[in-house]
């Protein structure tokens, strides 16, 4: 199977979903052999982060044909919590190396997205998904992070933030503290009763991901003209734009799940314009970035990549 030589498995492990792609060949446009997706994991810095992250990845790659998976020599992974939980990362990489029989390279999920967006070069990227973070990389490899402090301390304007604000607005409408909104009926539909919402949020052990699942509903209601939902989206975009402007570079590449929704993207573009930030198109996605990290040890921020070489075991 010579066409599988130097096969690379790229993983984009988010809190909501896990994407996997196997490629072969050199250059910026390799041949895609297989691609699949599955459920995400809370993050390496979360409780049982390594175990849950390994499980998410192995469950996802189970959808890849065994002959293609057996040909993988290098694995590149973008995952949340890499720099905040070194012990978890060590356990995570070691277990995956044994399970996949390949060299593992793991980097912060935001840096993987950055590597894909700028092909490993300098620039500023805003990742707006379940969480939200801005990463700026300068020409010498210096990295600056803005927000991305997690669901309890930051991630302003993220999918989790939008979902939480929408549910809070629904609860205010329910008990008379706030204006009426269609979000109340949507919230009730989740559990049958607003009184069950607190349990719903924590039931699956991943509150940020659970809250984020309500974000598409908030965006849809805003697009339909619900004034309460629309106000949440305007504020979310303003907060994301503030984070992007704080990088001070004047231009930003925006990637991530909620940023791909047309209505939201249009409002975010307006908010960016209002703070003087120009939008630039990404050259690739987080899977392209994970592949690059797996193969290229010369990128300027390679010191932030955790590597576990199968030949060193």
C-alpha positions as CSV (number, residue, x, y, z in Angstrom):
1,X,0.0,0.0,0.0
2,X,2.5,2.6,-1.1
3,X,-0.2,5.2,-1.5
4,X,-0.5,5.1,2.3
5,X,3.1,5.9,3.0
6,X,3.7,8.7,5.5
7,X,0.1,8.8,6.3
8,X,-0.8,11.5,8.8
9,X,-3.8,11.5,11.2
10,X,-4.9,15.1,12.1
11,X,-7.3,15.6,15.0
12,X,-9.3,18.6,15.9
13,X,-10.6,17.9,19.4
14,X,-13.2,20.4,20.6
15,X,-15.6,20.5,23.4
16,X,-18.6,19.8,21.2
17,X,-17.1,17.6,18.4
18,X,-14.0,15.7,17.4
19,X,-12.9,15.7,13.7
20,X,-10.3,13.4,12.2
21,X,-8.6,13.3,8.8
22,X,-6.0,11.0,7.4
23,X,-3.9,12.4,4.6
24,X,-0.8,11.3,2.6
25,X,1.6,13.1,0.4
26,X,3.7,16.2,0.7
27,X,2.9,19.9,0.1
28,X,0.0,22.1,1.2
29,X,-2.7,20.0,-0.6
30,X,-2.2,16.3,0.4
31,X,-4.4,13.5,-0.6
32,X,-7.3,12.8,1.8
33,X,-7.6,9.1,2.5
34,X,-10.4,9.3,5.2
35,X,-12.3,11.8,7.2
36,X,-14.7,11.3,10.1
37,X,-16.1,13.0,13.2
38,X,-17.5,12.2,16.6
39,X,-18.3,13.7,20.0
40,X,-15.9,16.0,21.7
41,X,-14.4,16.1,25.2
42,X,-14.5,18.8,28.0
43,X,-10.7,19.5,27.7
44,X,-7.5,18.2,29.0
45,X,-7.5,20.6,32.0
46,X,-11.0,19.3,33.0
47,X,-11.7,16.5,35.5
48,X,-10.5,13.2,33.9
49,X,-9.4,15.3,30.9
50,X,-6.9,12.8,29.6
51,X,-9.2,9.8,29.8
52,X,-12.2,11.5,28.3
53,X,-10.0,13.1,25.5
54,X,-8.5,9.7,24.6
55,X,-11.9,8.1,24.5
56,X,-13.3,10.8,22.2
57,X,-10.4,10.4,19.8
58,X,-10.4,6.6,19.7
59,X,-14.2,6.6,19.3
60,X,-13.9,9.0,16.4
61,X,-11.1,7.2,14.6
62,X,-12.9,3.9,14.9
63,X,-14.8,5.2,11.9
64,X,-11.6,5.1,9.8
65,X,-10.9,1.9,7.8
66,X,-8.4,-0.2,9.7
67,X,-5.9,-0.5,6.8
68,X,-5.7,3.3,6.5
69,X,-5.4,3.7,10.3
70,X,-2.6,1.1,10.4
71,X,-0.6,3.2,7.9
72,X,-0.6,6.3,10.1
73,X,2.9,7.2,11.2
74,X,2.3,10.7,12.6
75,X,-0.6,12.1,14.6
76,X,-1.2,15.8,15.1
77,X,-3.8,16.9,17.6
78,X,-5.2,20.3,18.5
79,X,-6.8,20.0,22.0
80,X,-8.0,22.4,24.7
81,X,-6.0,22.6,27.9
82,X,-2.6,21.5,26.6
83,X,-0.7,24.3,28.4
84,X,-2.8,24.2,31.5
85,X,-2.5,20.5,32.3
86,X,1.0,19.1,31.6
87,X,0.5,15.9,33.6
88,X,-2.8,15.2,31.8
89,X,-1.1,15.8,28.5
90,X,1.7,13.4,29.2
91,X,-0.8,10.6,30.1
92,X,-2.9,11.6,27.0
93,X,0.0,11.4,24.5
94,X,1.5,8.2,26.0
95,X,-1.9,6.4,25.8
96,X,-2.5,7.5,22.3
97,X,1.0,6.5,21.1
98,X,0.4,3.0,22.4
99,X,-3.1,2.8,21.0
100,X,-2.2,4.2,17.5
101,X,1.4,3.1,17.2
102,X,2.4,6.5,15.9
103,X,4.3,9.6,16.9
104,X,2.0,12.0,18.6
105,X,2.2,15.8,18.5
106,X,-0.3,17.8,20.6
107,X,-0.8,21.6,20.6
108,X,-3.4,24.0,22.0
109,X,-6.5,23.8,19.9
110,X,-6.3,27.5,19.2
111,X,-2.8,27.2,17.9
112,X,-3.8,24.4,15.7
113,X,-6.5,26.6,14.2
114,X,-3.9,29.4,13.9
115,X,-1.5,27.1,12.1
116,X,-4.2,26.1,9.7
117,X,-5.4,29.6,9.1
118,X,-1.9,31.1,8.5
119,X,0.0,27.9,7.2
120,X,2.3,28.1,10.3
121,X,3.1,31.8,9.7
122,X,2.4,35.0,11.8
123,X,-1.1,36.5,12.2
124,X,-4.1,36.9,14.5
125,X,-6.9,34.4,14.7
126,X,-10.2,34.5,16.6
127,X,-11.6,31.1,17.3
128,X,-15.3,31.4,18.1
129,X,-16.8,28.0,19.0
130,X,-18.1,26.6,22.3
131,X,-15.2,28.7,23.7
132,X,-13.7,31.9,22.4
133,X,-10.0,32.9,22.2
134,X,-7.7,35.2,20.2
135,X,-4.2,34.0,19.4
136,X,-1.7,36.4,17.9
137,X,1.6,34.9,16.7
138,X,4.4,37.4,15.6
139,X,7.2,36.7,13.1
140,X,9.5,35.5,15.8
141,X,7.0,32.9,17.1
142,X,6.0,35.0,20.1
143,X,2.4,34.0,21.1
144,X,-0.1,36.3,22.8
145,X,-3.4,34.9,24.1
146,X,-6.5,37.1,24.6
147,X,-9.4,35.6,26.5
148,X,-9.8,31.9,26.2
149,X,-10.0,31.7,30.0
150,X,-12.7,29.0,30.0
151,X,-16.4,29.0,30.6
152,X,-16.3,30.4,34.2
153,X,-13.7,33.1,33.8
154,X,-14.0,34.2,30.2
155,X,-14.8,32.9,26.7
156,X,-16.9,36.0,26.2
157,X,-19.1,35.9,23.1
158,X,-18.6,32.2,22.6
159,X,-21.2,29.6,21.9
160,X,-21.3,28.7,25.6
161,X,-21.8,32.5,26.4
162,X,-24.6,32.9,23.9
163,X,-26.4,29.8,25.1
164,X,-26.1,30.8,28.7
165,X,-27.2,34.3,28.0
166,X,-30.2,33.0,26.1
167,X,-31.2,30.6,28.9
168,X,-30.8,33.3,31.5
169,X,-33.0,35.6,29.4
170,X,-35.6,32.8,29.2
171,X,-35.6,32.4,33.0
172,X,-35.9,36.2,33.5
173,X,-39.0,36.1,31.2
174,X,-40.4,33.2,33.1
175,X,-40.3,34.8,36.5
176,X,-41.1,38.4,35.5
177,X,-37.6,39.9,35.8
178,X,-37.2,40.5,32.1
179,X,-39.1,41.0,28.8
180,X,-41.0,38.3,27.0
181,X,-39.0,36.2,24.5
182,X,-39.5,33.2,22.3
183,X,-36.5,31.7,24.0
184,X,-38.7,30.9,27.0
185,X,-40.7,28.3,25.0
186,X,-37.4,27.0,23.5
187,X,-35.9,26.6,27.0
188,X,-39.0,24.8,28.2
189,X,-38.9,22.4,25.3
190,X,-35.4,21.3,26.4
191,X,-36.7,19.8,29.6
192,X,-40.5,20.2,29.7
193,X,-40.1,22.8,32.5
194,X,-37.8,25.6,33.3
195,X,-37.4,24.3,36.8
196,X,-35.4,21.3,35.4
197,X,-32.9,23.5,33.5
198,X,-30.3,23.6,36.2
199,X,-30.1,19.8,36.2
200,X,-30.1,19.8,32.4
201,X,-27.0,22.0,32.3
202,X,-25.0,19.7,34.5
203,X,-26.5,16.4,33.7
204,X,-23.9,15.2,31.2
205,X,-20.9,16.4,33.1
206,X,-19.9,19.1,30.5
207,X,-21.9,22.3,31.4
208,X,-20.1,24.5,28.8
209,X,-20.8,22.1,26.0
210,X,-24.4,21.7,27.2
211,X,-25.0,25.5,27.3
212,X,-23.4,25.8,23.9
213,X,-26.0,23.6,22.4
214,X,-28.6,26.4,22.9
215,X,-26.5,28.9,21.0
216,X,-28.0,27.9,17.5
217,X,-31.5,28.5,18.9
218,X,-30.6,31.9,20.2
219,X,-29.0,32.8,16.8
220,X,-32.1,31.5,14.9
221,X,-34.5,33.5,17.1
222,X,-32.4,36.6,16.6
223,X,-32.6,36.1,12.9
224,X,-36.4,35.8,13.1
225,X,-36.6,39.1,14.9
226,X,-36.8,38.3,18.6
227,X,-35.4,41.4,20.2
228,X,-34.1,39.7,23.3
229,X,-32.2,37.1,21.3
230,X,-31.0,39.8,18.9
231,X,-29.6,41.8,21.8
232,X,-27.6,38.7,22.9
233,X,-26.1,38.3,19.5
234,X,-25.1,42.0,19.2
235,X,-23.4,41.8,22.6
236,X,-21.7,38.6,21.8
237,X,-20.2,40.1,18.6
238,X,-19.2,43.2,20.4
239,X,-17.3,41.2,23.0
240,X,-15.6,39.1,20.3
241,X,-14.6,42.2,18.4
242,X,-13.2,43.7,21.6
243,X,-11.0,40.7,22.1
244,X,-9.8,40.8,18.4
245,X,-9.1,44.5,18.7
246,X,-7.0,44.0,21.8
247,X,-4.4,42.1,19.7
248,X,-3.6,45.5,18.2
249,X,-2.7,44.1,14.8
250,X,-5.6,45.6,12.8
251,X,-6.6,42.4,11.0
252,X,-7.9,39.0,12.2
253,X,-8.9,35.7,10.7
254,X,-12.1,34.3,12.2
255,X,-12.8,30.6,12.5
256,X,-15.0,28.3,14.6
257,X,-18.5,26.8,14.6
258,X,-20.6,29.8,15.5
259,X,-18.6,32.1,13.2
260,X,-19.6,30.1,10.2
261,X,-23.4,30.8,10.7
262,X,-24.2,33.5,8.1
263,X,-26.4,35.7,10.3
264,X,-23.9,35.7,13.1
265,X,-21.0,36.2,10.7
266,X,-22.6,39.3,9.2
267,X,-23.1,40.8,12.7
268,X,-19.6,39.9,13.7
269,X,-18.2,41.6,10.6
270,X,-20.1,44.8,11.5
271,X,-18.7,44.7,15.0
272,X,-15.2,44.1,13.7
273,X,-15.5,47.1,11.4
274,X,-16.7,49.3,14.2
275,X,-13.5,48.6,16.2
276,X,-11.3,49.0,13.2
277,X,-10.4,45.4,12.6
278,X,-10.1,44.0,9.1
279,X,-11.2,40.4,8.4
280,X,-8.8,38.1,6.4
281,X,-9.7,34.7,5.0
282,X,-8.1,31.6,6.5
283,X,-5.8,29.5,4.3
284,X,-6.9,26.3,6.0
285,X,-8.7,24.8,9.0
286,X,-7.7,23.3,12.3
287,X,-7.1,19.9,10.7
288,X,-4.6,21.5,8.3
289,X,-3.0,23.0,11.3
290,X,-2.8,19.7,13.2
291,X,-1.2,18.0,10.2
292,X,1.3,20.8,9.9
293,X,2.2,20.5,13.6
294,X,2.7,16.7,13.2
295,X,5.1,17.1,10.4
296,X,7.0,20.4,10.8
297,X,9.3,20.9,13.8
298,X,10.6,24.2,12.4
299,X,7.5,26.3,13.0
300,X,8.4,29.2,15.2
301,X,6.2,28.1,18.1
302,X,7.3,24.5,18.1
303,X,8.3,24.9,21.8
304,X,4.6,24.9,22.6
305,X,4.1,21.5,20.9
306,X,4.1,18.4,23.1
307,X,5.7,15.5,21.2
308,X,5.7,11.8,22.1
309,X,7.9,9.8,19.6
310,X,6.9,6.2,19.1
311,X,10.6,5.4,18.4
312,X,11.6,6.7,21.8
313,X,9.4,4.4,23.7
